[in-house]
Amino acid sequence: MTVPEEFRYTAEHEWVSIDGLTASVGITDYAQNALGDVVYVSVPAAGTRVTAGEACGEVESTKSVSDIYSPVDGEVAEVNGEIEDDPALVNSDPYGAGWLMKVRLDNDGSEPEGLLTADEYSQLTAEADAGAE
């Protein structure tokens, strides 16, 4: 499982990469692996306000449907149109071409509260895997 050091994570398995006042958001490698083959992704349209910790979309796979939770407060600035045509990008490149949306942050560019570091997220997933055995 890949967990890039430069990103931050939620306990619900979203990743966020912050560049100035813009946050790129996607689901983690762990999440896409647990979901299986992603067949549909629904994210909010550009201009929609999202709130950290609240559901804002869905990922549908051959196994299940899971909510997507926003890791940040702000307004959706851009959605990844490529995943509409090819939702499998979420599986093949979750931290790159499989990104879901970009959010214009409400804050001053400081890191949003409550996000996990790569080490903390790795520990969370290891504990979840251990509990599942």
Residue frames as a rotation matrix with the C-alpha (Angstrom) as fourth column:
MET 1
0.581 0.814 0.000 0.00
0.814 -0.581 0.000 0.00
0.000 0.000 -1.000 0.00
THR 2
-0.424 -0.710 0.562 1.30
0.715 -0.644 -0.273 3.42
0.556 0.286 0.780 -0.96
VAL 3
0.664 0.546 -0.511 1.01
0.741 -0.574 0.350 6.37
-0.102 -0.611 -0.785 1.47
PRO 4
0.111 -0.662 0.741 2.79
0.574 -0.566 -0.592 9.47
0.811 0.491 0.317 0.11
GLU 5
-0.338 -0.387 -0.858 4.54
0.939 -0.194 -0.283 11.40
-0.057 -0.901 0.429 2.89
GLU 6
-0.977 -0.191 0.099 3.66
0.202 -0.972 0.117 14.81
0.074 0.134 0.988 1.45
PHE 7
-0.297 0.943 0.150 -0.13
-0.072 -0.179 0.981 14.30
0.952 0.280 0.121 1.68
ARG 8
-0.801 0.238 0.550 -2.48
-0.572 -0.028 -0.820 14.42
-0.179 -0.971 0.159 4.66
TYR 9
-0.738 0.460 -0.494 -5.26
0.107 0.802 0.587 11.90
0.666 0.380 -0.642 5.27
THR 10
-0.103 0.766 0.635 -8.63
-0.947 -0.272 0.174 11.41
0.306 -0.583 0.753 6.90
ALA 11
-0.643 -0.041 0.765 -9.75
-0.478 0.802 -0.359 8.45
-0.599 -0.596 -0.535 8.99
GLU 12
0.440 0.873 0.211 -12.37
-0.235 0.339 -0.911 7.88
-0.867 0.351 0.354 6.25
HIS 13
0.004 -0.606 0.796 -9.56
0.612 0.631 0.477 7.22
-0.791 0.485 0.373 3.71
GLU 14
0.919 0.123 0.374 -9.40
0.372 -0.585 -0.721 10.43
0.130 0.802 -0.583 1.70
TRP 15
-0.143 -0.968 -0.204 -6.11
0.947 -0.194 0.255 12.13
-0.286 -0.157 0.945 0.89
VAL 16
0.935 0.354 -0.027 -5.51
0.334 -0.902 -0.274 15.85
-0.122 0.247 -0.961 0.53
SER 17
-0.176 -0.969 0.172 -2.62
0.981 -0.158 0.112 17.72
-0.082 0.188 0.979 -1.04
ILE 18
0.741 0.478 -0.472 -2.56
0.509 -0.858 -0.069 21.44
-0.438 -0.189 -0.879 -0.26
ASP 19
-0.375 -0.779 0.502 -0.89
0.925 -0.347 0.154 23.95
0.054 0.522 0.851 -2.57
GLY 20
-0.931 0.043 0.362 -1.48
-0.045 -0.999 0.004 27.49
0.362 -0.013 0.932 -1.35
LEU 21
-0.548 0.806 0.223 -5.24
-0.687 -0.282 -0.670 27.99
-0.477 -0.520 0.708 -1.11
THR 22
0.250 0.609 -0.753 -6.12
-0.897 0.439 0.058 24.93
0.366 0.661 0.655 -3.23
ALA 23
-0.320 -0.268 0.909 -6.55
-0.654 0.757 -0.008 21.41
-0.685 -0.597 -0.417 -1.95
SER 24
-0.284 0.195 -0.939 -6.55
-0.749 0.566 0.345 18.41
0.598 0.801 -0.015 -4.27
VAL 25
-0.134 0.386 0.913 -8.65
-0.836 0.450 -0.313 15.54
-0.532 -0.805 0.262 -2.90
GLY 26
-0.121 0.158 -0.980 -8.90
-0.693 0.693 0.197 11.84
0.711 0.703 0.026 -3.68
ILE 27
0.879 0.331 0.342 -9.32
-0.476 0.625 0.619 8.46
-0.009 -0.707 0.707 -2.05
THR 28
0.080 -0.940 0.331 -6.34
-0.875 0.093 0.475 6.53
-0.478 -0.327 -0.815 -0.77
ASP 29
-0.444 -0.384 -0.810 -4.67
-0.715 0.696 0.062 3.46
0.540 0.607 -0.583 -2.19
TYR 30
-0.975 0.116 0.190 -5.97
-0.062 0.677 -0.733 1.55
-0.214 -0.726 -0.653 0.84
ALA 31
-0.217 0.971 -0.099 -9.56
-0.413 -0.183 -0.892 2.65
-0.884 -0.153 0.441 0.09
GLN 32
0.144 0.283 -0.948 -9.45
-0.990 0.027 -0.142 1.84
-0.015 0.959 0.284 -3.62
ASN 33
-0.748 -0.474 -0.465 -7.98
-0.473 0.872 -0.129 -1.57
0.466 0.124 -0.876 -2.83
ALA 34
-0.842 0.486 0.234 -10.73
0.006 0.442 -0.897 -2.30
-0.539 -0.754 -0.375 -0.30
LEU 35
-0.013 0.890 -0.455 -13.41
-0.656 -0.351 -0.668 -1.14
-0.754 0.290 0.589 -2.74
GLY 36
-0.101 -0.071 0.992 -12.24
0.588 0.800 0.117 -3.25
-0.802 0.596 -0.039 -5.66
ASP 37
-0.673 -0.200 0.712 -12.93
0.738 -0.253 0.626 -2.18
0.055 0.947 0.318 -9.24
VAL 38
-0.455 0.482 -0.749 -14.36
0.090 -0.812 -0.577 1.36
-0.886 -0.330 0.326 -9.21
VAL 39
-0.465 0.383 0.798 -17.17
0.879 0.308 0.364 1.69
-0.107 0.871 -0.480 -11.76
TYR 40
0.305 0.600 0.739 -18.66
0.574 -0.735 0.360 5.12
0.760 0.314 -0.569 -10.92
VAL 41
-0.594 -0.468 -0.654 -17.64
0.799 -0.435 -0.415 8.25
-0.090 -0.769 0.633 -9.02
SER 42
0.427 0.738 0.523 -19.92
0.655 -0.651 0.383 11.11
0.623 0.179 -0.761 -8.01
VAL 43
-0.535 -0.587 -0.607 -18.36
0.831 -0.492 -0.257 14.36
-0.148 -0.642 0.752 -6.76
PRO 44
0.327 0.710 -0.624 -19.90
0.552 -0.679 -0.483 17.79
-0.767 -0.187 -0.614 -6.21
ALA 45
0.536 -0.043 0.843 -19.97
0.791 -0.323 -0.520 20.21
0.295 0.945 -0.140 -9.13
ALA 46
-0.646 -0.749 0.144 -17.65
0.691 -0.655 -0.307 23.19
0.324 -0.099 0.941 -9.31
GLY 47
-0.486 0.424 0.764 -19.05
-0.309 -0.901 0.303 26.01
0.817 -0.089 0.569 -7.19
THR 48
0.571 0.695 -0.438 -20.47
0.118 0.458 0.881 23.66
0.813 -0.555 0.179 -4.55
ARG 49
0.056 -0.510 0.858 -19.48
-0.901 -0.397 -0.177 24.34
0.431 -0.763 -0.481 -0.94
VAL 50
0.326 -0.033 -0.945 -18.03
0.216 0.976 0.040 21.40
0.920 -0.217 0.325 1.01
THR 51
0.532 -0.083 0.842 -17.48
-0.788 -0.414 0.457 21.04
0.310 -0.907 -0.286 4.74
ALA 52
-0.525 -0.828 -0.197 -14.71
-0.643 0.538 -0.545 19.04
0.557 -0.160 -0.815 6.38
GLY 53
-0.915 0.064 0.399 -15.96
-0.252 0.683 -0.686 15.72
-0.316 -0.728 -0.609 7.71
GLU 54
0.046 0.998 0.031 -19.22
-0.461 0.049 -0.886 15.77
-0.886 0.026 0.462 5.75
ALA 55
-0.192 -0.020 0.981 -20.16
0.645 0.751 0.141 13.43
-0.739 0.660 -0.131 2.91
CYS 56
-0.036 0.127 -0.991 -19.94
-0.489 -0.867 -0.094 15.15
-0.872 0.481 0.094 -0.47
GLY 57
0.007 0.027 -1.000 -19.95
-0.980 0.200 -0.002 12.31
0.200 0.979 0.027 -2.99
GLU 58
0.631 0.238 0.738 -19.83
-0.420 0.905 0.067 8.58
-0.652 -0.352 0.671 -3.61
VAL 59
-0.474 -0.694 -0.542 -17.57
-0.880 0.358 0.311 5.94
-0.022 0.624 -0.781 -5.07
GLU 60
0.638 0.707 0.305 -19.30
-0.648 0.707 -0.282 2.87
-0.415 -0.018 0.910 -6.47
SER 61
-0.540 -0.817 -0.203 -17.40
-0.826 0.469 0.312 -0.34
-0.160 0.336 -0.928 -7.05
THR 62
-0.261 0.403 -0.877 -18.23
-0.421 0.770 0.479 -3.89
0.869 0.494 -0.032 -8.00
LYS 63
-0.665 -0.069 -0.744 -18.33
0.531 0.656 -0.536 -4.63
0.526 -0.751 -0.399 -4.24
SER 64
-0.031 0.592 -0.805 -20.09
0.951 -0.231 -0.207 -1.64
-0.309 -0.772 -0.556 -2.65
VAL 65
0.329 0.125 0.936 -20.94
0.408 -0.913 -0.021 2.05
0.852 0.389 -0.352 -2.57
SER 66
-0.057 -0.427 -0.903 -18.95
0.992 -0.123 -0.004 4.29
-0.109 -0.896 0.430 -0.22
ASP 67
0.927 0.366 -0.078 -19.31
0.367 -0.930 -0.011 7.93
-0.077 -0.018 -0.997 0.72
ILE 68
-0.152 -0.917 0.368 -16.58
0.754 -0.348 -0.557 10.45
0.639 0.193 0.745 -0.03
TYR 69
0.670 0.308 -0.675 -15.98
0.710 -0.531 0.462 12.89
-0.216 -0.789 -0.575 2.84
SER 70
0.636 -0.460 0.619 -14.46
0.079 -0.759 -0.646 16.30
0.768 0.460 -0.446 2.32
PRO 71
0.123 -0.671 -0.731 -11.23
0.960 0.268 -0.085 16.69
0.253 -0.691 0.677 4.28
VAL 72
-0.855 -0.480 -0.198 -11.44
0.505 -0.857 -0.101 20.51
-0.121 -0.187 0.975 4.08
ASP 73
0.227 0.871 -0.436 -13.85
0.564 -0.483 -0.670 23.46
-0.794 -0.094 -0.601 4.15
GLY 74
-0.669 -0.466 -0.580 -14.20
-0.117 -0.704 0.700 25.42
-0.734 0.536 0.416 0.93
GLU 75
0.461 0.776 -0.429 -15.68
-0.545 -0.134 -0.827 25.64
-0.700 0.616 0.362 -2.54
VAL 76
0.235 -0.336 0.912 -15.14
0.597 0.790 0.137 23.05
-0.767 0.513 0.386 -5.25
ALA 77
0.043 -0.348 -0.937 -13.01
-0.503 -0.817 0.280 24.79
-0.863 0.459 -0.210 -7.87
GLU 78
-0.197 -0.198 -0.960 -12.54
-0.953 0.270 0.140 21.90
0.231 0.942 -0.242 -10.29
VAL 79
0.511 0.310 0.801 -13.63
-0.464 0.885 -0.047 18.30
-0.724 -0.348 0.596 -10.72
ASN 80
-0.615 -0.785 0.068 -11.68
-0.435 0.410 0.802 15.60
-0.658 0.464 -0.594 -12.51
GLY 81
0.307 0.790 -0.531 -13.66
-0.878 0.021 -0.477 15.02
-0.366 0.613 0.700 -15.70
GLU 82
-0.398 -0.562 -0.725 -11.36
-0.793 0.609 -0.036 12.15
0.462 0.560 -0.688 -16.65
ILE 83
-0.950 0.003 0.312 -12.85
-0.194 0.778 -0.597 9.91
-0.245 -0.628 -0.739 -13.93
GLU 84
0.064 0.993 -0.100 -16.33
-0.675 -0.031 -0.737 10.31
-0.735 0.115 0.668 -15.43
ASP 85
0.474 0.059 -0.878 -15.10
-0.844 0.315 -0.434 8.61
0.251 0.947 0.199 -18.59
ASP 86
0.102 -0.567 -0.818 -12.67
-0.047 0.818 -0.573 6.26
0.994 0.096 0.057 -16.83
PRO 87
0.721 0.256 0.644 -13.51
-0.606 -0.218 0.765 5.70
0.336 -0.942 -0.002 -13.13
ALA 88
0.852 -0.446 -0.276 -10.84
0.486 0.868 0.099 2.95
0.195 -0.219 0.956 -13.05
LEU 89
0.110 -0.818 0.565 -8.25
0.055 -0.562 -0.825 5.77
0.992 0.121 -0.017 -12.79
VAL 90
0.497 0.134 0.857 -9.13
-0.805 -0.299 0.513 5.80
0.324 -0.945 -0.041 -9.09
ASN 91
0.951 -0.149 0.270 -7.80
0.024 0.909 0.417 2.22
-0.307 -0.390 0.868 -8.92
SER 92
0.630 -0.722 0.286 -4.81
0.716 0.398 -0.574 2.55
0.301 0.566 0.767 -11.22
ASP 93
-0.464 -0.806 0.367 -3.49
0.591 -0.590 -0.550 5.93
0.660 -0.038 0.750 -10.00
PRO 94
0.400 0.789 -0.467 -5.29
0.872 -0.171 0.459 7.07
0.282 -0.591 -0.756 -6.82
TYR 95
0.260 -0.368 -0.893 -2.70
0.596 -0.666 0.449 9.77
-0.760 -0.649 0.046 -5.97
GLY 96
-0.809 -0.562 -0.171 -2.26
0.175 -0.509 0.843 11.05
-0.560 0.652 0.511 -9.52
ALA 97
-0.904 0.420 -0.076 -4.68
-0.192 -0.240 0.952 10.82
0.381 0.875 0.298 -12.45
GLY 98
-0.325 0.809 -0.490 -7.39
0.649 0.567 0.507 9.44
0.688 -0.153 -0.710 -10.13
TRP 99
-0.964 0.022 -0.264 -7.81
0.185 -0.657 -0.730 12.64
-0.190 -0.753 0.630 -8.09
LEU 100
-0.265 0.960 0.087 -11.44
0.953 0.275 -0.125 13.60
-0.144 0.050 -0.988 -7.52
MET 101
0.711 0.556 0.431 -11.72
0.589 -0.805 0.067 17.35
0.385 0.206 -0.900 -6.98
LYS 102
-0.596 -0.801 0.062 -9.87
0.657 -0.531 -0.535 20.55
0.461 -0.278 0.843 -6.18
VAL 103
0.503 0.776 -0.380 -11.22
0.839 -0.334 0.430 22.76
0.207 -0.535 -0.819 -3.41
ARG 104
-0.181 -0.448 0.876 -10.55
0.088 -0.894 -0.439 26.47
0.979 -0.002 0.202 -2.91
LEU 105
-0.382 -0.069 -0.921 -9.90
0.844 0.379 -0.379 26.60
0.375 -0.923 -0.086 0.84
ASP 106
0.697 0.674 0.247 -11.79
0.438 -0.672 0.597 28.87
0.569 -0.308 -0.763 3.21
ASN 107
0.723 -0.430 -0.540 -8.76
0.509 -0.197 0.838 29.31
-0.467 -0.881 0.077 5.47
ASP 108
0.760 -0.475 -0.443 -5.59
-0.524 -0.852 0.014 31.32
-0.384 0.222 -0.896 4.99
GLY 109
0.462 -0.596 -0.657 -3.60
-0.541 0.397 -0.741 28.42
0.703 0.698 -0.139 3.60
SER 110
-0.411 -0.544 0.731 -2.71
-0.909 0.302 -0.286 26.96
-0.065 -0.783 -0.619 6.99
GLU 111
-0.844 0.042 -0.535 -3.14
-0.120 0.957 0.264 23.22
0.523 0.287 -0.803 7.29
PRO 112
0.152 0.971 0.182 -6.70
-0.615 -0.051 0.787 22.23
0.773 -0.231 0.590 8.19
GLU 113
-0.378 -0.244 0.893 -7.15
-0.915 0.246 -0.320 20.64
-0.142 -0.938 -0.316 11.59
GLY 114
0.323 0.589 0.741 -7.78
-0.634 0.716 -0.292 16.97
-0.702 -0.375 0.605 12.21
LEU 115
0.762 -0.092 -0.642 -5.86
-0.539 0.460 -0.706 15.53
0.360 0.883 0.300 9.27
LEU 116
0.816 -0.452 0.360 -3.49
0.081 0.706 0.704 12.61
-0.572 -0.546 0.612 9.72
THR 117
0.027 -0.879 -0.476 0.14
-0.901 -0.228 0.370 12.44
-0.433 0.419 -0.798 8.68
ALA 118
0.163 -0.051 -0.985 1.29
-0.720 0.677 -0.154 9.57
0.675 0.734 0.074 6.46
ASP 119
-0.822 -0.524 -0.226 2.66
-0.215 0.651 -0.728 7.73
0.528 -0.550 -0.647 9.53
GLU 120
-0.668 0.640 0.381 -0.58
-0.516 -0.028 -0.856 8.21
-0.537 -0.768 0.349 11.48
TYR 121
0.285 0.797 -0.532 -2.65
-0.951 0.163 -0.265 7.02
-0.124 0.581 0.804 8.51
SER 122
-0.198 -0.451 -0.870 -0.41
-0.538 0.792 -0.289 3.97
0.819 0.411 -0.400 8.01
GLN 123
-0.975 -0.141 0.170 -0.86
-0.214 0.419 -0.882 3.09
0.053 -0.897 -0.439 11.68
LEU 124
-0.251 0.963 0.098 -4.65
-0.781 -0.142 -0.608 3.50
-0.572 -0.229 0.788 11.38
THR 125
0.378 0.408 -0.831 -4.83
-0.871 0.460 -0.171 1.14
0.312 0.789 0.529 8.39
ALA 126
-0.569 -0.634 -0.524 -2.50
-0.355 0.764 -0.539 -1.40
0.742 -0.120 -0.659 10.02
GLU 127
-0.862 0.314 0.398 -4.74
-0.364 0.162 -0.917 -1.44
-0.353 -0.935 -0.026 13.08
ALA 128
0.131 0.955 -0.266 -7.83
-0.911 0.010 -0.413 -1.85
-0.392 0.296 0.871 10.87
ASP 129
0.110 -0.176 -0.978 -6.20
-0.694 0.691 -0.202 -4.75
0.712 0.701 -0.046 9.03
ALA 130
-0.872 -0.481 -0.089 -5.16
-0.248 0.592 -0.767 -6.39
0.421 -0.647 -0.636 12.31
GLY 131
-0.593 0.722 0.358 -8.70
-0.559 -0.049 -0.828 -6.05
-0.580 -0.690 0.433 13.65
ALA 132
0.262 0.714 -0.649 -10.13
-0.964 0.158 -0.214 -7.63
-0.050 0.682 0.730 10.51
GLU 133
-0.386 -0.512 -0.767 -8.07
-0.586 0.779 -0.225 -10.80
0.713 0.363 -0.600 10.87
